[in-house]
Amino acid sequence: MEWSLRTAEESAAALHAGAVTSVELTDEAIARIERDDKMINAICVPDFDRARAAARGADQARARGEVRPLLGIPVTVKESYNIAGLPTTWGMPQHANYLPAEDAVQVSRLRAAGAVVLAKTNVPVGLQDIQTFNEIYGTTNNPWDHDRTPGGSSGGSAAALASGFGALSIGSDLAGSLRTPAHFCGVYAHKPTLGLAATRGMVAPSAPALPTDLDLAVVGPMARTAGDLSLLLDVMAGPDPLTFGVAHHVTLPPARHERLADFRVLVLEEHPLLATGSAVRAGVHRVADALVNGGARVERHSPLLPDLTDAATLYTQLLFSGSVARFPVEAYEQLRTRAAGLSADDRSLDAARLRAMVFSHRDWIEANNRRELHRHGWRQLFAEFDAVVCPITPTPAFGHDHHPDPRERRIDIDGVEYPYFDQLVWAGLATLAGLPATAIPAGRSPAGLPVGVQLIGPMFEDRTPLRLAELLEQKIGGFQAPR
């Protein structure tokens, strides 16, 4: 197998043994991008000259006896992270020429760990889509089927990993932006516990890079194996040194269990507001069967599970009230007029989205208080269970849909159409409460497309779903290269 599809752990071992150099790994990754990315368009900002220089530096450091977790490993970075000297646009044409002066904290951590940064990966406009396309860099295609999306907003990173463009990537997740592209492209991703990994410099242009506490969004690792996720999370985890002094290391509790037979798992496949497509349902069943066969205690229902309808509504309110907070006044007034025209008994997610866009501070505080009740419910659930298995979205990757008004788009679930953004209900389940969630491959659809599921774990116990992901990878297999 080419080095480009090896894991970061395998490449690190080969580098350590002298079987390959970082320059060789980097040259091979760049050659692969130059050969294959014309069809995928995952890479939007190459940085090959600096990557080759970093690879030479990594080889010299290794020759001096230096040991660092990612020394010499080629990686990519989502376009939304600031990298000094490269554009950060978030796909917004008005910021096409914005060049930040310093690296995001996570880019600094990658470099400090010895990683070789190859390039930036493509994103949707403002990171606000379940697809990846924009006027500056064009459309990213799914490596499994170029007529379909790789997901968003970390779609470029997932497509790059599936294509062998670097061993690791870093992305972000507010509405499944790590997990959905992993599910659509057949790779792994981990949405860390809210606040676990510093986000400074993963900021819209041309905003200042400040150590902000975000309400829902996180930054996190993407990889082709569960073990590589843990490797990269260890590099990313820890508070911002601007807030907590120089040291950024954090000690997470170990995984609750090491053997599959010791895990207690709640498996969910039904959502009260949205159908689950047959291909995704089959993926959930595949994982559930592997758990049962491995001796885990598997339940399908629990009275401890927070109400899924309420969770979806709350998540929608918090997500959309935040996303429009900086809208121009005229647009805000138009939203107020539309919201006022809603029927009082309209409880749809579409209505919740519109009402949330014109929330008062009082409304937001009420929603936040209800979120704390959900968090408490999850704490009680995780006293009885170690992880929850559920869908990420209701379908495998869907066809490109560039309708300019997302409200007009629909998601087809086994022949029935639903509002486009309703597919966020599963991703929002972990995001609402700030919980860690690991996206893993769970086989393929009858049409040959990847299908993933997520493993949701207890707050700040990220190692528990990550360990479960490793054990399941041994049972059902993991990443397979697109054919």
C-alpha positions in Angstrom: 0.0 0.0 0.0 1.2 3.5 -0.7 2.3 5.6 2.3 -0.5 8.1 1.5 -3.2 5.7 2.8 -1.3 4.5 5.8 -2.3 5.6 9.3 -0.4 8.3 11.2 0.6 5.7 13.7 2.0 3.4 11.0 3.9 6.3 9.4 5.3 7.5 12.7 6.6 3.9 13.4 8.1 3.7 9.9 9.8 7.2 10.4 11.1 6.1 13.8 12.5 2.8 12.3 14.1 4.7 9.4 12.0 2.9 6.8 10.9 6.2 5.3 11.6 9.9 5.6 9.3 12.8 6.1 10.4 14.2 2.8 9.4 11.0 1.1 6.0 11.0 2.8 5.4 14.7 2.0 6.5 14.3 -1.6 4.2 11.3 -2.1 1.2 13.2 -0.5 1.8 16.2 -2.7 2.1 14.1 -5.9 -1.2 12.4 -5.0 -2.9 15.8 -4.5 -1.5 17.0 -7.8 -2.7 13.8 -9.5 -6.1 13.3 -7.9 -7.5 16.5 -6.5 -8.6 17.9 -9.9 -11.6 15.7 -9.6 -12.2 16.0 -5.8 -11.2 19.7 -5.2 -10.6 19.1 -1.5 -7.5 21.2 -1.3 -8.1 24.9 -1.7 -4.9 26.5 -0.5 -1.7 24.4 -1.1 1.3 25.3 1.0 3.7 22.8 -0.6 7.0 24.8 -0.5 6.7 25.4 3.2 5.5 21.7 3.7 8.7 20.4 2.0 10.8 22.7 4.2 9.0 21.5 7.3 9.6 17.9 6.2 13.3 18.5 5.8 13.3 20.1 9.2 11.5 17.1 10.7 14.0 14.7 9.2 16.9 16.7 10.7 15.1 16.9 14.1 14.7 13.1 14.1 18.3 12.6 13.2 19.2 14.7 16.3 17.1 12.3 18.4 14.0 14.5 18.9 10.8 12.7 19.7 7.5 14.4 19.1 4.0 12.9 18.6 3.5 13.9 14.9 7.1 14.5 13.9 7.2 14.4 10.1 3.6 13.4 9.5 1.8 15.2 6.6 -1.5 16.8 7.6 -4.1 19.2 6.3 -6.0 22.0 8.0 -9.6 23.2 7.5 -9.6 26.6 5.6 -11.3 28.3 8.5 -8.2 28.1 10.7 -5.8 31.0 10.5 -2.4 30.1 9.1 0.1 33.0 8.9 0.6 34.0 5.3 -2.3 32.0 3.8 -5.8 33.3 3.1 -8.6 32.7 5.6 -11.8 33.4 3.7 -14.5 31.0 5.1 -15.6 30.9 1.5 -16.8 34.5 1.6 -15.8 36.4 -1.6 -15.4 39.7 0.3 -12.6 38.2 2.3 -10.8 36.5 -0.6 -7.6 38.5 0.1 -7.6 38.4 3.9 -4.2 37.1 5.2 -3.9 36.6 9.0 -0.6 37.4 10.7 -0.4 34.5 13.1 -1.3 30.8 13.3 -4.4 29.6 15.1 -3.6 28.0 18.4 -4.3 24.5 17.0 -2.1 25.1 14.0 0.7 26.1 16.4 0.1 22.9 18.3 0.3 20.8 15.1 3.6 22.5 14.3 4.9 22.1 17.8 4.1 18.3 17.6 6.2 18.1 14.5 3.4 17.8 11.9 4.0 18.9 8.3 1.1 21.1 7.2 0.4 20.4 3.5 -2.5 22.6 2.7 -5.9 24.1 3.7 -9.1 22.2 2.8 -12.3 23.6 1.4 -15.4 24.8 3.3 -18.9 26.1 2.6 -19.7 29.8 2.8 -19.4 31.0 6.4 -19.1 27.3 7.4 -22.9 27.3 7.3 -23.9 24.3 5.1 -24.0 20.5 5.1 -22.2 20.7 1.8 -18.9 22.2 0.7 -18.9 24.8 -2.1 -18.2 28.5 -2.4 -17.5 31.1 -5.1 -13.8 31.4 -4.4 -12.7 27.8 -4.5 -15.6 26.0 -6.1 -17.3 22.7 -5.1 -15.7 19.8 -3.3 -16.9 16.3 -4.5 -17.3 13.1 -2.5 -14.4 10.8 -3.4 -16.9 7.9 -3.5 -19.3 9.6 -6.0 -18.4 12.9 -7.5 -22.0 13.8 -8.0 -22.5 13.8 -4.3 -21.4 16.1 -1.5 -18.6 15.1 1.0 -20.7 16.9 3.6 -19.9 20.2 5.5 -18.5 22.2 6.8 -15.3 20.1 7.2 -16.1 18.5 3.9 -12.7 19.3 2.3 -10.9 17.7 5.2 -13.0 14.5 5.1 -12.6 14.2 1.3 -8.8 14.8 1.6 -8.5 12.0 4.2 -10.5 9.6 2.1 -8.3 10.5 -0.9 -5.0 10.0 0.9 -4.1 13.7 1.0 -2.3 13.6 4.4 -2.8 11.2 7.4 -4.7 13.6 9.6 -6.8 16.8 9.4 -8.3 19.2 11.9 -11.8 20.6 11.5 -14.6 22.1 13.6 -18.1 21.1 14.6 -21.2 23.3 15.4 -23.8 21.3 13.5 -22.1 18.0 12.8 -19.4 19.7 10.7 -16.8 17.0 11.8 -19.2 14.1 12.0 -21.3 14.4 8.9 -18.3 14.6 6.5 -16.7 11.6 8.2 -20.0 9.7 7.8 -20.3 10.7 4.1 -16.7 10.0 3.2 -16.1 6.8 5.3 -13.5 8.3 7.7 -13.3 8.9 11.5 -13.8 12.2 13.4 -14.2 13.2 17.0 -16.3 16.1 18.3 -14.6 16.8 21.6 -16.3 17.9 24.8 -17.3 21.6 24.6 -14.3 23.6 25.8 -11.8 20.8 25.8 -9.7 22.1 22.8 -8.8 25.8 22.5 -10.4 27.4 19.4 -8.5 30.7 19.2 -7.7 31.6 15.5 -10.5 29.4 14.2 -12.4 32.6 13.6 -14.2 34.3 10.7 -12.2 36.8 8.7 -11.3 39.5 9.7 -12.3 39.1 13.3 -9.6 39.3 16.0 -8.3 35.9 17.2 -9.4 35.9 20.8 -9.7 33.1 23.4 -13.5 33.0 23.3 -15.7 30.5 25.1 -18.0 29.3 22.3 -21.6 28.3 23.0 -21.9 25.2 20.9 -18.9 25.0 18.5 -15.7 22.9 19.0 -12.6 22.1 17.1 -11.5 18.5 16.7 -9.5 15.8 14.9 -10.2 13.8 11.7 -8.4 10.6 10.7 -8.6 7.3 9.0 -8.5 5.2 12.2 -9.8 5.5 15.7 -6.3 5.3 17.1 -5.2 8.3 15.0 -8.1 10.3 16.4 -6.7 9.8 20.0 -3.2 10.6 18.8 -4.4 13.9 17.3 -6.8 14.8 20.2 -3.9 14.5 22.6 -2.1 17.2 20.6 -5.2 19.4 20.4 -6.7 19.1 23.9 -6.1 21.7 26.6 -7.2 25.3 27.4 -5.8 28.4 25.7 -2.5 29.5 27.1 -3.7 33.2 26.9 -6.4 32.2 29.5 -4.6 29.5 31.5 -1.0 30.4 31.4 1.7 28.7 29.3 1.0 25.0 29.9 -1.9 23.6 27.8 -1.8 19.9 28.8 -4.9 18.4 30.2 -5.4 15.0 31.8 -8.5 13.3 30.7 -9.9 10.4 32.7 -9.1 7.0 31.1 -11.7 5.1 29.1 -14.3 3.5 31.4 -13.5 0.1 29.9 -10.9 -1.6 27.8 -13.0 -4.6 26.7 -16.1 -4.6 24.6 -17.8 -7.0 27.0 -17.7 -4.4 29.8 -19.5 -1.6 27.9 -23.1 -0.6 28.6 -24.5 0.9 25.5 -27.8 2.6 24.5 -28.6 2.2 20.8 -31.0 4.7 19.2 -32.3 4.6 15.6 -35.7 6.3 15.7 -36.2 10.1 16.0 -39.7 11.5 16.7 -39.2 14.3 14.2 -37.4 12.6 11.3 -37.3 9.2 9.6 -34.1 7.2 9.6 -33.1 6.0 6.1 -32.8 2.3 5.6 -29.0 2.5 4.8 -28.2 4.4 8.0 -30.5 2.1 10.0 -28.5 -0.9 8.7 -25.3 0.8 9.9 -26.7 1.3 13.4 -27.8 -2.4 13.4 -24.3 -3.5 12.2 -22.7 -1.7 15.2 -25.4 -3.0 17.6 -24.9 -6.6 16.4 -21.1 -6.2 16.9 -21.7 -4.9 20.5 -24.0 -7.8 21.3 -21.6 -10.3 19.8 -18.8 -8.8 21.8 -20.7 -9.3 25.0 -21.6 -5.7 25.7 -24.9 -4.9 27.5 -27.1 -3.3 24.8 -30.4 -1.5 25.5 -32.7 0.0 22.9 -34.7 2.2 25.3 -34.2 4.1 28.5 -36.4 6.4 30.5 -33.2 8.3 31.4 -32.8 9.6 27.8 -33.6 13.3 27.6 -36.6 14.0 25.4 -35.5 13.9 21.7 -38.1 16.4 20.4 -37.3 18.9 23.1 -33.6 18.4 22.5 -34.0 19.0 18.7 -36.1 22.2 19.3 -33.7 23.5 21.9 -30.6 22.9 19.8 -32.3 24.6 16.8 -33.1 27.6 19.0 -29.6 28.0 20.3 -28.0 27.3 16.9 -30.1 29.7 14.9 -30.3 32.5 17.5 -26.5 32.5 17.5 -26.0 32.3 13.8 -28.0 35.4 12.9 -26.8 37.6 15.8 -24.7 39.7 13.5 -27.2 40.0 10.6 -27.8 43.5 9.2 -30.7 45.3 10.9 -32.8 45.3 7.7 -32.5 41.5 7.4 -33.3 41.1 11.1 -36.5 43.3 10.7 -37.6 41.1 7.8 -37.2 38.0 10.0 -39.2 39.6 12.8 -42.1 40.3 10.3 -42.0 36.7 9.1 -41.8 35.3 12.6 -44.8 37.4 13.7 -46.8 35.7 10.9 -46.3 32.2 12.3 -49.3 30.4 13.7 -49.0 30.1 17.5 -49.5 26.3 17.3 -46.8 25.7 14.6 -44.3 23.5 16.5 -42.2 22.5 13.4 -38.5 22.8 13.4 -38.8 25.4 10.5 -40.9 27.5 12.9 -38.4 27.0 15.7 -35.6 28.2 13.4 -37.5 31.4 12.4 -38.6 32.2 16.0 -35.0 31.6 17.3 -33.6 34.1 14.8 -35.4 36.9 16.6 -35.0 35.7 20.2 -34.7 38.3 22.9 -32.0 37.8 25.5 -34.8 36.7 27.9 -35.8 34.0 25.4 -32.2 32.8 25.1 -31.7 32.6 28.9 -34.8 30.4 29.1 -33.5 28.1 26.4 -30.1 28.0 28.1 -31.8 27.0 31.4 -33.6 24.2 29.7 -30.3 23.1 28.2 -28.9 22.7 31.7 -31.8 20.4 32.5 -30.8 18.3 29.5 -27.2 18.2 30.6 -28.3 17.0 34.0 -30.4 14.3 32.3 -27.3 13.1 30.3 -25.3 12.9 33.6 -28.0 10.6 35.0 -28.0 8.5 31.8 -24.3 8.1 31.8 -24.4 6.8 35.4 -26.2 3.8 33.8 -24.6 3.7 30.3 -21.1 4.3 29.0 -22.0 5.4 25.4 -25.0 6.1 23.1 -24.9 4.8 19.5 -27.1 6.7 17.0 -27.2 8.1 13.5 -25.2 11.2 12.4 -27.6 12.1 9.6 -30.6 10.1 8.3 -29.0 9.2 4.9 -25.6 8.6 3.2 -24.1 11.4 1.2 -26.7 13.2 -1.0 -26.4 14.8 -4.4 -25.0 18.3 -4.7 -27.8 20.8 -4.1 -26.8 24.4 -4.7 -30.2 26.0 -4.5 -29.5 29.6 -3.3 -32.2 29.5 -0.6 -31.5 26.6 1.8 -35.1 26.9 3.0 -36.2 25.6 -0.5 -33.9 22.6 -0.3 -35.2 19.1 0.7 -33.5 16.0 2.0 -34.9 12.8 0.5 -35.2 10.0 3.1 -36.2 6.8 1.3 -38.5 8.7 -1.1 -40.0 11.1 1.5 -38.9 14.7 1.5 -38.1 16.7 4.6 -36.8 20.2 5.2 -33.1 20.3 4.5 -32.0 21.5 8.0 -34.1 18.9 9.8 -31.3 16.4 9.2 -29.3 18.2 11.9 -31.4 16.7 14.7 -29.0 13.8 15.3 -25.8 15.9 15.2 -27.5 18.4 17.5 -28.1 15.8 20.2 -24.5 15.7 21.3 -23.9 19.4 20.5 -26.7 20.7 22.6 -25.2 19.2 25.8 -21.6 19.8 24.8 -20.9 16.0 24.8 -18.0 14.2 23.1 -19.1 12.2 20.0 -16.9 9.9 17.8 -18.0 9.3 14.2 -17.0 5.9 12.9 -17.5 4.0 9.6 -20.3 1.4 9.9 -20.2 -0.2 6.5 -21.7 0.8 3.2 -25.1 1.4 1.7 -26.6 -0.8 -1.1 -25.4 1.8 -3.5 -21.8 1.4 -2.2 -21.7 4.7 -0.3 -20.1 5.0 3.2 -22.4 5.0 6.2 -21.2 6.1 9.7 -22.7 6.3 13.1 -21.7 8.3 16.2 -20.8 7.2 19.7 -21.8 9.8 22.2 -19.9 9.7 25.5 -20.0 11.5 28.9 -18.8 15.0 29.3 -14.9 15.2 29.5 -14.8 11.4 29.2 -13.7 11.6 25.5 -11.5 8.6 25.9 -14.6 6.3 26.4 -16.2 6.8 23.0 -12.7 6.8 21.4 -11.9 3.5 23.0 -15.2 2.0 22.0 -14.5 3.2 18.4 -11.2 1.3 18.5 -12.8 -1.9 19.7 -15.6 -1.6 17.1 -13.0 -1.0 14.4 -11.4 -4.4 15.3 -14.9 -6.0 15.1 -16.5 -4.5 12.0 -13.5 -2.9 10.1 -12.9 0.8 9.5 -11.8 3.0 6.7 -11.6 1.6 3.2 -10.2 3.6 0.3 -12.8 4.6 -2.3 -12.7 2.5 -5.5 
